[in-house]
Amino acid sequence: SPTAGGSTVKRLVIGAAVGGIALLAILSLGGNDGPPGAVFHAEGFAAIEIGMTEDEVRSATDGGVRWEPVFDDRGCSYVEFTEFSDLAGLSGDGERLGSVEINDYELAGREARTEQGVSLGNAEELTEEDYDDVAVMTRPYGQEPDHWLIVDLPTGNSYVFGTTNGRINHIRVGSSPDVEFIEGCA
């Protein structure tokens, strides 16, 4: 009958609308941080891990990487990521990824942050609350109150948070010595 068919269509439309609203509500709870795992962590950033070879990084990023040799006696390489245009990397030996970093407030429209929630723009004291042991030094080429906050991680990697005027404006994760290089591989 026409009424039965109309009721079915109405139920489907209402069900789709309710489902769409529920999906939007769930997505909005996630904020603007992008997909889960698109953060800095003790092993690297998202699926990119410190110690990966160029081929492994290429595989983890679906080919979205440019590994550019730097002509010096160490054979190091700069690494750029297509998907995350503000993310950069360094390979001190030219063979394996040694560090990844961000110097901007947003990463492809997503908040750049660590697993612990430390993000660019935070006060540097927040970092000291989130990590047990933070070494504080004057930022290279900077002066007080600009700092590097260095956190050694259980994986053998370290975070380096760069601050200017008490605010974090640089996040790195990597292995020593690459994570502390400030001019290429030096």
N, C-alpha and C positions, 0 to 999 in steps of 0.2 A: 504494500500500500504506500501512497505518497507520504503519509505521515511517518511511517516507520523509517523510510529512507531518509527523510528530513531530520529525524531525531538522531539517527546514526551519524549523519554529516555534522550536526551541531555538536554531538559528543566528541567527534574526532577533532573538530576545530577548537573546542574548549580544552580538550586534552593536550593538543599541540601548544596552545597558548600557555597553559599552566606549566607544561614541560619547558617551554622557552624561557618563561620567567624564572623558573627554578634554576635553569642552567646559567642565566645571567647573574642570578644572586650568588651562585657558587663561584663563578669566575670573578665577580667583583670582590669577593672575600680575599682572593689572592693578591690584591693590590696591583701595582704596576711593575712587579719584579720579574715578569717573563716566566718562562717555563721553570718548573722545579729543577734544581740542579744547575741553573745558569748563574752560579755564584762562585766566588773564590773559596777554595777549601784547601785542606792540608796537602793534597796531592796536585793541585793545579787550579784550573777553572773549567767548570762544566765537565765535558768529556775529555778535555785536554789535560794531560798529565805531565808533570815535570819528569824528564828522563826519556820521553818518547823520541823516536827518530822522526825524520821528516816524513817518511812514508806512513808511520803510525799517526802523526798529527794530521796528515792529509786524509787518512781513513776516518779518523774521529770527527773531522770537520766536513766530510763529504767533498773533499778536494778544495775546500775554502781556505787555503793558506798560500802565502807567498814566502818562500824561504830564500832570502837574498844574502849571498856571501859578502862579507866585508873584507876588503883586501888589507890584511895586516898579517903579521908573522904568526898569529895564534890561530888563524883560520876560522874565526867566529862568524856567526850569521845573525842577521836581524830577521824576525819572523812577524809577518802581518797576517791578520785573520779577516777574511772577506765578510763573514757573517757579523763579526763584532769589530766594526771599523775603528773603534777607539781602543781596542785591546792590542797590545804589542808584546812581542816575546824576544828572547835573546838566547842564542846557543853559543856559549863561550868556546866550545870545542868544534863548532860547526857540524857536529854529528847528532847531538841530542838536545832537546829543549831544556834550557837551564832556568828560565824564569818567564813569567807572564805578568803584565802590569796594565793599569788603567790610570790615566791622568785627567779624566774628565768627570763631570758630575753624573752623566748618564751614559749607559752602554746600550747603543742601538735602541734608545727609548726606554730602557729598563734601568732600574736603580742598580748601580754597582755596589755589591756588598759581600761580606763574608758569611759563612754559615752561622756565625754567632750574631749576625745582624749589624756588624760594624760597617758603616758606609761612608762614602765620600761626603764631606760636609759636616760629619760628626765632630764634636769636641774631642780633642785627643785624650781627655780623662776617661771617656767612655771605653776606649781601647784598654786602658789600664784596669778597668773594672772587669772586662770580659776575658782577660788573659792573666794567668798567674804570674808570669815572670816577663816583664817588659824592660828591655834595655833602652835607655834614652840617650841619644847623642845629638849634638848640633848637626843640623842637616848639611851635607856637603854643599859648598858654595853658598850656604846660607849663614845666618847669624841668629843669635837668640832673639825671639823665641821660636825660631823655626827648627823642627826636630825630625829625626828619624826615630821611629819606635820599632824596635826589632823584637820579634817574638819567635823563639825557637819552638818548632813543632815536633811532636813525637815521631813523625815520619822521617825526620832528618832535614826536612825543608824548613824555611823560615818565612814569616810574613815581614814585610817592611812597609810601614805606614809613614808617608811623608806628610808633614804638617807645615802650615804657614799661618802665623798669628793664631795658633792654638786650634786650628781646624784641619782635619784630614783632607788632603787634596791629591793623594797618590796612594794606590794600593799595589803591592807586589807580593807574589809568592814564588818561591824558587829554592834552588839548592845553592850552596856555597861553592864557589865564590860568585857565581853569576848574579844572584839576587842582590848583591851589593855593588855591582858595577854601575858607574854613573856616566861614563863616556865610552860607549861601545863596549868593548871587552877589557876595559881598564878601570 
